[in-house]
Amino acid sequence: MHQVLANLSVSISELKKNPSALLAQASGSPIAVLNHNKPAAYLVPAETYEALMDRLDDYELAKLVEARRGDKEQAVTVSLDDL
């Protein structure tokens, strides 16, 4: 059985009928789109998607920082006056 990670779920047929009404009904929450009673996609508001992408970028940058912390011997000393 597939887990549905949203409070509201709709079939693809329902989504085709009136997507604007479904978005209004969801009040900014994600909507699970089901195909044969299995999650096929999630519909999320643009603002939520943008925030998610920002968090993913931050996560990737944090991983890069952690990886580079181990390479302190390759660091270059710079004074603020040189910048």
GROMACS elastic network, one bead per residue, 0.5 to 0.9 nm:
[ bonds ]
;  ai    aj funct       b0    kb
    1    38     6  0.81900   500
    2    37     6  0.89586   500
    2    38     6  0.63143   500
    2    39     6  0.71171   500
    3    38     6  0.84178   500
    3    39     6  0.78324   500
    4     7     6  0.81135   500
    4     9     6  0.79340   500
    4    32     6  0.67370   500
    4    38     6  0.80422   500
    4    39     6  0.64161   500
    5     8     6  0.89023   500
    5    30     6  0.83016   500
    5    31     6  0.85665   500
    5    32     6  0.70868   500
    5    39     6  0.87715   500
    5    42     6  0.85596   500
    6     9     6  0.67931   500
    6    29     6  0.76270   500
    6    30     6  0.57433   500
    6    31     6  0.58139   500
    6    32     6  0.57589   500
    6    42     6  0.81709   500
    7    26     6  0.84554   500
    7    29     6  0.77677   500
    7    30     6  0.74928   500
    7    31     6  0.71562   500
    7    32     6  0.79743   500
    8    25     6  0.87957   500
    8    26     6  0.68108   500
    8    29     6  0.80587   500
    8    30     6  0.72249   500
    8    31     6  0.51584   500
    8    32     6  0.62660   500
    8    33     6  0.88308   500
    9    30     6  0.87529   500
    9    31     6  0.54485   500
    9    33     6  0.58230   500
    9    34     6  0.68478   500
    9    39     6  0.85393   500
    9    42     6  0.88939   500
   10    13     6  0.80254   500
   10    14     6  0.60237   500
   10    15     6  0.65023   500
   10    22     6  0.85625   500
   10    31     6  0.72444   500
   10    32     6  0.63053   500
   10    33     6  0.51585   500
   10    34     6  0.59140   500
   10    35     6  0.88562   500
   11    14     6  0.51935   500
   11    15     6  0.63135   500
   11    16     6  0.87681   500
   11    32     6  0.83687   500
   11    33     6  0.55746   500
   11    35     6  0.60907   500
   11    36     6  0.79474   500
   11    37     6  0.75463   500
   12    15     6  0.50055   500
   12    16     6  0.62802   500
   12    17     6  0.88584   500
   12    33     6  0.60347   500
   12    34     6  0.61410   500
   12    35     6  0.62564   500
   12    40     6  0.87634   500
   13    16     6  0.52234   500
   13    17     6  0.65401   500
   13    35     6  0.89118   500
   14    17     6  0.52465   500
   14    18     6  0.69548   500
   14    19     6  0.79002   500
   14    22     6  0.87142   500
   15    18     6  0.59382   500
   15    19     6  0.51286   500
   15    20     6  0.88464   500
   15    22     6  0.72632   500
   15    33     6  0.76145   500
   16    19     6  0.62158   500
   18    21     6  0.55701   500
   18    22     6  0.66567   500
   19    22     6  0.51309   500
   19    23     6  0.62868   500
   19    24     6  0.87191   500
   20    23     6  0.51520   500
   20    24     6  0.62880   500
   20    25     6  0.86262   500
   21    24     6  0.50840   500
   21    25     6  0.60915   500
   21    26     6  0.86393   500
   22    26     6  0.61277   500
   22    27     6  0.87771   500
   22    31     6  0.82443   500
   23    26     6  0.51682   500
   23    27     6  0.65555   500
   23    28     6  0.70964   500
   23    29     6  0.83537   500
   23    30     6  0.87798   500
   23    31     6  0.80512   500
   23    43     6  0.86313   500
   23    44     6  0.87681   500
   23    45     6  0.80719   500
   24    27     6  0.53520   500
   24    28     6  0.76081   500
   25    28     6  0.84378   500
   25    29     6  0.89767   500
   26    29     6  0.52229   500
   26    30     6  0.69576   500
   26    31     6  0.68813   500
   27    30     6  0.87629   500
   28    44     6  0.73675   500
   28    45     6  0.58935   500
   28    47     6  0.87461   500
   28    48     6  0.80054   500
   29    43     6  0.87003   500
   29    44     6  0.66975   500
   29    45     6  0.72805   500
   29    48     6  0.85328   500
   30    42     6  0.64394   500
   30    43     6  0.55766   500
   30    45     6  0.70829   500
   30    48     6  0.86701   500
   31    41     6  0.84470   500
   31    42     6  0.55333   500
   31    44     6  0.65009   500
   32    39     6  0.61666   500
   32    40     6  0.76184   500
   32    41     6  0.61210   500
   32    43     6  0.64203   500
   32    44     6  0.88879   500
   33    37     6  0.89036   500
   33    38     6  0.81868   500
   33    39     6  0.57568   500
   33    40     6  0.57223   500
   33    41     6  0.51311   500
   33    42     6  0.56981   500
   33    43     6  0.70867   500
   34    37     6  0.52395   500
   34    38     6  0.50529   500
   34    40     6  0.52736   500
   34    41     6  0.70663   500
   34    42     6  0.87554   500
   35    38     6  0.53490   500
   35    39     6  0.63261   500
   35    40     6  0.56893   500
   35    41     6  0.87148   500
   36    39     6  0.83760   500
   36    40     6  0.88395   500
   37    40     6  0.88076   500
   39    42     6  0.76106   500
   44    47     6  0.82531   500
   44    48     6  0.63655   500
   44    49     6  0.63612   500
   45    48     6  0.52881   500
   45    49     6  0.63170   500
   45    50     6  0.87222   500
   46    49     6  0.50528   500
   46    50     6  0.60979   500
   46    51     6  0.85833   500
   47    50     6  0.51764   500
   47    51     6  0.62233   500
   47    52     6  0.86168   500
   48    51     6  0.51325   500
   48    52     6  0.61458   500
   48    53     6  0.86839   500
   49    52     6  0.50094   500
   49    53     6  0.62257   500
   49    54     6  0.86621   500
   50    53     6  0.51065   500
   50    54     6  0.62471   500
   50    55     6  0.86974   500
   51    54     6  0.50447   500
   51    55     6  0.62518   500
   51    56     6  0.86842   500
   52    55     6  0.50985   500
   52    56     6  0.62414   500
   52    57     6  0.86726   500
   53    56     6  0.50383   500
   53    57     6  0.62001   500
   53    58     6  0.86111   500
   54    57     6  0.50982   500
   54    58     6  0.61976   500
   54    59     6  0.86068   500
   55    59     6  0.60869   500
   55    60     6  0.86337   500
   56    60     6  0.62061   500
   56    61     6  0.85967   500
   57    60     6  0.51641   500
   57    61     6  0.61898   500
   57    62     6  0.85820   500
   58    61     6  0.50851   500
   58    62     6  0.60910   500
   58    63     6  0.86611   500
   59    62     6  0.50592   500
   59    63     6  0.62923   500
   59    64     6  0.87067   500
   60    63     6  0.51340   500
   60    64     6  0.63133   500
   60    65     6  0.87346   500
   61    65     6  0.61782   500
   61    66     6  0.86488   500
   62    65     6  0.50344   500
   62    66     6  0.62076   500
   62    67     6  0.85998   500
   63    66     6  0.51507   500
   63    67     6  0.61783   500
   63    68     6  0.86403   500
   64    67     6  0.50828   500
   64    68     6  0.61551   500
   64    69     6  0.86240   500
   65    68     6  0.51420   500
   65    69     6  0.61394   500
   66    69     6  0.51663   500
   66    70     6  0.71426   500
   67    70     6  0.59111   500
   67    71     6  0.75172   500
   68    71     6  0.52025   500
   68    72     6  0.73225   500
   69    72     6  0.59491   500
   70    73     6  0.83121   500
   71    74     6  0.56708   500
   71    75     6  0.71347   500
   72    75     6  0.51462   500
   72    76     6  0.87610   500
   73    76     6  0.84696   500
   78    81     6  0.84060   500
   78    82     6  0.67597   500
   78    83     6  0.78124   500
   79    82     6  0.53942   500
   79    83     6  0.69760   500
   80    83     6  0.52420   500
